[in-house]
Amino acid sequence: MVAEVRDDPAARIRLARDTYALRGARRPFRAYRRAVVAFMRWQQSRGVLNALDAGVPGSPWWRAVNEDLLRDALEAKLLVEREDVVASRPTVERWADFFRAPSARSWYLAHNASVVAGYLAHAELAEREGLAERFFMNVVLVRVLYAHALVFDANLALGRFAPVAALVGHPRARGPQALLSLKDVLPVSYPIENVTIEQIIDSENSVFRMVDVGVIAPRAEALYAASARVLGEPRLLSLVDDGGPAYAWPAEHRHVWRPVRTPWLHRVVDVVTRPRRASLRGQGALMPTSERHSRQHPTYPRVPCAESPPVA
């Protein structure tokens, strides 16, 4: 099913939407698809999902990561509907957990596990992309990790404003949709030509620039560390270096993540949202594996994990 829409961006989006419609289920799965669809529309508008033999070819990396995400979610949907088929890999099992018991926490665990797995699996494809494109890859990753932190560690994400984090970060809310649609930055097409990273940064919406510089950047390493634990993926720690995103990123360009001048308002935002306690104080994944696996939905039984995927 996924292979059938590989070269049709609009069909990819339709498949992503349909994945959240489970047969006979009354739970509000569809509300969780908004952030995914918003981001895929940004990808479609840029052309990164275009067929590789199209007049304007798409990006092998964006296509591959998106396809992995689609496949994981779709396989899990089919598994919980059939009730008697095994999952092919842990990321599919995360999605099965979500479909059995939908919540902001279970959705982020599933979505981000697939996204991070895709980043790690397709690092060689990322290296073939231009520097500006890799900049976007890192921005997407750190933002999606931050959105997840709003749900699993509100103090790390917003400090003294932690009480509102769950509302802001819920996948059904507008916050994650806006954060992941990337409409706040220069609407460039693919491939990025005649635009420097500095121009892309300068074009960013002032509010989101304040979020990136004043809120996310100061706690980047903590975000990656906390996410590595909650996702059970220690390799995620290799994607941050010296306080900045480092996925397929050359060391000589680390300065991009550190502004030469930080506006006073950004510094104020950093101070007032700073965690009020150490968020990495041995909490581990806030939902232990044993607890996550024990939460059973009465209709959809837990899906075991096997070696080979049943979804093409």
C-alpha positions as CSV (number, residue, x, y, z in Angstrom):
1,M,0.0,0.0,0.0
2,V,2.8,2.4,0.8
3,A,4.7,1.5,-2.3
4,E,1.7,2.3,-4.4
5,V,1.7,6.0,-3.3
6,R,5.5,6.4,-3.3
7,D,5.6,8.7,-6.3
8,D,2.3,10.5,-5.7
9,P,2.6,13.1,-2.9
10,A,-1.2,13.8,-2.8
11,A,-1.8,10.1,-2.4
12,R,0.7,9.9,0.4
13,I,-1.2,12.6,2.3
14,R,-4.5,10.7,1.7
15,L,-2.9,7.5,3.0
16,A,-1.6,9.3,6.1
17,R,-5.1,10.7,6.8
18,D,-6.7,7.3,6.2
19,T,-4.3,5.6,8.6
20,Y,-6.0,7.4,11.5
21,A,-9.4,5.9,10.6
22,L,-9.6,2.5,12.2
23,R,-12.4,0.2,11.3
24,G,-15.1,0.1,14.1
25,A,-13.2,2.4,16.4
26,R,-14.9,5.2,18.2
27,R,-11.9,6.7,19.7
28,P,-10.7,10.1,18.3
29,F,-7.8,8.9,16.2
30,R,-8.4,11.4,13.4
31,A,-7.7,14.4,15.6
32,Y,-4.1,13.3,15.9
33,R,-3.4,13.4,12.2
34,R,-3.5,17.2,11.9
35,A,0.2,17.8,12.7
36,V,1.3,15.0,10.4
37,V,-0.9,16.3,7.5
38,A,0.2,19.9,8.1
39,F,3.9,18.9,7.9
40,M,3.3,16.7,4.8
41,R,1.6,19.6,3.0
42,W,4.7,21.7,3.7
43,Q,6.8,18.8,2.2
44,Q,4.5,18.6,-0.8
45,S,4.6,22.4,-1.4
46,R,8.4,22.2,-1.4
47,G,8.4,19.3,-3.8
48,V,10.6,17.0,-1.6
49,L,8.0,14.1,-2.0
50,N,8.0,14.3,-5.8
51,A,8.9,11.2,-7.8
52,L,12.7,10.9,-8.4
53,D,12.0,10.8,-12.2
54,A,9.7,13.8,-12.1
55,G,10.4,17.0,-14.0
56,V,11.5,18.4,-10.6
57,P,12.8,15.4,-8.7
58,G,12.0,15.0,-5.0
59,S,14.5,14.4,-2.2
60,P,15.6,10.7,-1.7
61,W,16.0,11.5,2.0
62,W,12.7,13.2,2.7
63,R,10.9,10.5,0.7
64,A,12.6,7.7,2.6
65,V,11.9,9.1,6.1
66,N,8.3,9.9,5.3
67,E,7.8,6.4,3.8
68,D,9.1,4.8,6.9
69,L,6.7,6.8,9.1
70,L,3.8,5.9,6.8
71,R,4.7,2.2,6.8
72,D,5.0,2.0,10.6
73,A,1.7,3.7,11.3
74,L,-0.2,1.8,8.5
75,E,1.2,-1.6,9.6
76,A,0.2,-0.9,13.2
77,K,-3.3,0.1,12.1
78,L,-3.7,-3.2,10.2
79,L,-2.3,-5.2,13.1
80,V,-4.7,-3.9,15.7
81,E,-7.6,-4.4,13.3
82,R,-6.7,-8.0,12.6
83,E,-5.7,-8.7,16.2
84,D,-3.6,-11.7,15.4
85,V,-0.6,-10.5,13.4
86,V,2.9,-9.7,14.9
87,A,4.6,-6.4,14.5
88,S,7.8,-6.3,12.4
89,R,9.8,-3.9,14.5
90,P,9.6,-1.9,17.8
91,T,8.5,1.3,16.0
92,V,5.4,-0.5,14.7
93,E,4.7,-1.7,18.2
94,R,4.7,1.9,19.5
95,W,2.1,2.8,16.9
96,A,0.0,-0.2,18.0
97,D,0.2,1.0,21.5
98,F,-1.2,4.4,20.3
99,F,-4.0,2.9,18.4
100,R,-5.0,0.7,21.4
101,A,-4.9,3.6,23.8
102,P,-4.7,7.0,22.0
103,S,-3.2,9.9,24.0
104,A,-0.8,12.7,23.5
105,R,1.9,10.7,25.2
106,S,1.4,7.5,23.2
107,W,1.2,9.4,19.9
108,Y,4.5,11.2,20.4
109,L,6.2,8.0,21.5
110,A,5.0,6.4,18.3
111,H,5.6,9.3,15.9
112,N,9.0,10.3,17.3
113,A,10.3,6.8,17.5
114,S,9.5,6.4,13.7
115,V,11.0,9.8,12.9
116,V,14.2,9.2,14.8
117,A,14.6,5.7,13.4
118,G,14.2,7.2,9.9
119,Y,16.8,9.8,10.6
120,L,19.3,7.2,11.8
121,A,18.5,4.7,9.0
122,H,18.9,7.3,6.2
123,A,22.0,9.3,7.4
124,E,23.9,8.5,4.2
125,L,21.1,10.0,2.1
126,A,21.2,13.1,4.3
127,E,24.9,13.5,3.6
128,R,24.1,13.8,-0.1
129,E,21.8,16.8,0.4
130,G,22.9,20.4,0.4
131,L,23.9,22.2,3.6
132,A,20.7,24.3,3.6
133,E,18.6,21.2,3.3
134,R,20.4,19.6,6.2
135,F,19.7,22.7,8.2
136,F,15.9,22.1,7.7
137,M,16.4,18.4,8.7
138,N,17.9,19.5,12.0
139,V,15.3,22.2,12.7
140,V,12.5,19.6,12.1
141,L,14.1,17.1,14.5
142,V,14.8,19.5,17.3
143,R,11.3,21.0,17.0
144,V,9.6,17.6,17.1
145,L,11.7,16.6,20.1
146,Y,10.7,19.8,21.9
147,A,7.0,19.3,21.1
148,H,7.2,15.8,22.7
149,A,8.9,17.3,25.7
150,L,5.9,19.5,26.3
151,V,4.0,16.3,27.0
152,F,6.5,14.1,28.8
153,D,8.6,16.7,30.7
154,A,6.7,20.0,31.0
155,N,9.3,21.5,33.3
156,L,12.1,20.8,30.9
157,A,10.1,22.3,28.1
158,L,8.6,25.4,29.7
159,G,10.0,25.8,33.3
160,R,7.6,27.8,35.4
161,F,5.0,27.7,32.6
162,A,4.9,23.9,32.8
163,P,1.1,23.9,33.7
164,V,0.2,25.0,30.2
165,A,2.7,22.7,28.4
166,A,0.3,19.8,27.9
167,L,-2.3,22.1,26.4
168,V,0.2,23.7,24.0
169,G,1.9,20.5,23.1
170,H,-1.1,18.2,22.5
171,P,-1.0,16.9,18.9
172,R,-4.6,18.0,18.5
173,A,-3.7,21.6,19.3
174,R,-2.5,24.3,16.9
175,G,0.9,24.6,18.6
176,P,2.5,21.5,17.2
177,Q,0.9,22.0,13.8
178,A,2.3,25.5,13.5
179,L,5.7,24.4,14.8
180,L,6.0,21.5,12.3
181,S,4.5,23.1,9.3
182,L,7.6,25.4,9.0
183,K,5.5,28.1,7.4
184,D,7.4,30.5,9.6
185,V,10.6,30.2,7.5
186,L,11.3,31.2,3.9
187,P,9.0,29.1,1.7
188,V,11.8,27.7,-0.5
189,S,11.4,25.0,-3.1
190,Y,13.5,21.9,-3.5
191,P,16.4,21.8,-4.1
192,I,17.4,25.0,-2.3
193,E,19.3,27.3,-4.6
194,N,20.6,30.8,-4.3
195,V,19.5,31.0,-0.7
196,T,22.0,30.9,2.2
197,I,21.3,29.5,5.6
198,E,21.7,33.1,7.0
199,Q,19.0,34.3,4.7
200,I,16.7,31.4,5.8
201,I,17.3,32.3,9.5
202,D,16.7,36.0,8.9
203,S,13.4,35.2,7.1
204,E,12.0,33.3,10.1
205,N,8.9,34.6,11.8
206,S,9.9,36.6,14.8
207,V,7.7,34.6,17.2
208,F,9.1,31.3,16.1
209,R,12.6,32.7,16.1
210,M,12.1,33.6,19.7
211,V,11.0,30.1,20.5
212,D,13.9,28.6,18.6
213,V,16.6,30.8,20.2
214,G,15.0,31.7,23.5
215,V,13.4,28.4,24.5
216,I,14.6,25.4,22.4
217,A,18.3,26.2,21.8
218,P,19.3,26.7,25.5
219,R,18.1,23.2,26.3
220,A,18.9,21.4,23.1
221,E,21.3,18.9,24.7
222,A,18.8,18.2,27.5
223,L,16.1,17.6,24.9
224,Y,18.1,15.1,23.0
225,A,19.2,13.3,26.3
226,A,15.6,13.2,27.6
227,S,14.2,12.0,24.3
228,A,16.9,9.3,23.9
229,R,15.8,7.9,27.3
230,V,12.0,8.1,26.7
231,L,12.3,6.6,23.2
232,G,14.9,4.0,24.3
233,E,17.2,5.2,21.5
234,P,20.7,6.1,22.8
235,R,22.0,6.8,19.3
236,L,19.9,9.9,19.3
237,L,22.7,11.5,21.5
238,S,25.0,11.4,18.5
239,L,22.8,13.9,16.7
240,V,23.6,16.8,19.0
241,D,27.1,18.2,19.6
242,D,28.3,21.1,21.7
243,G,24.8,22.2,22.4
244,G,23.6,22.3,18.8
245,P,21.9,19.9,16.4
246,A,24.5,17.8,14.5
247,Y,22.6,15.5,12.2
248,A,24.7,15.2,9.0
249,W,26.1,18.5,10.1
250,P,29.8,19.5,9.5
251,A,31.7,20.7,12.6
252,E,32.9,23.8,10.9
253,H,29.3,25.1,10.6
254,R,28.3,24.7,14.2
255,H,28.3,28.4,14.6
256,V,24.9,28.5,12.7
257,W,23.2,27.3,15.9
258,R,24.8,30.0,18.1
259,P,23.6,33.5,17.2
260,V,26.3,36.2,17.3
261,R,23.9,38.5,19.1
262,T,21.0,37.4,21.2
263,P,18.2,40.0,21.5
264,W,17.3,41.0,25.0
265,L,13.8,39.5,24.6
266,H,15.2,36.1,23.7
267,R,17.4,36.2,26.8
268,V,14.4,37.1,29.0
269,V,12.4,34.2,27.4
270,D,15.3,31.9,28.2
271,V,15.3,32.9,31.8
272,V,11.6,32.8,32.5
273,T,11.1,29.4,30.8
274,R,14.3,27.8,32.3
275,P,13.6,24.5,34.1
276,R,13.0,25.1,37.9
277,R,14.7,21.8,38.7
278,A,17.1,19.3,37.0
279,S,14.9,17.6,34.5
280,L,17.5,14.9,33.9
281,R,17.7,13.7,37.5
282,G,17.4,10.0,36.9
283,Q,13.7,10.0,35.9
284,G,14.4,7.8,32.9
285,A,11.6,7.4,30.4
286,L,8.6,8.9,32.3
287,M,6.5,6.0,31.2
288,P,8.5,2.8,31.9
289,T,8.5,0.1,29.3
290,S,6.7,-2.3,31.7
291,E,4.0,0.3,32.3
292,R,3.6,1.1,28.7
293,H,3.1,-2.5,27.8
294,S,0.7,-3.1,30.6
295,R,-1.8,-0.5,29.3
296,Q,-4.2,-2.7,27.3
297,H,-7.2,-1.6,25.3
298,P,-10.1,-4.0,25.7
299,T,-10.6,-4.3,22.0
300,Y,-7.1,-4.3,20.6
301,P,-4.7,-6.8,22.3
302,R,-1.0,-6.1,22.6
303,V,0.9,-6.8,19.4
304,P,4.1,-8.9,19.7
305,C,7.2,-8.1,17.6
306,A,8.6,-10.3,14.8
307,E,11.3,-10.1,12.2
308,S,9.8,-9.4,8.8
309,P,7.2,-6.7,7.9
310,P,3.8,-7.7,6.4
311,V,3.2,-4.3,4.8
312,A,4.9,-3.5,1.5
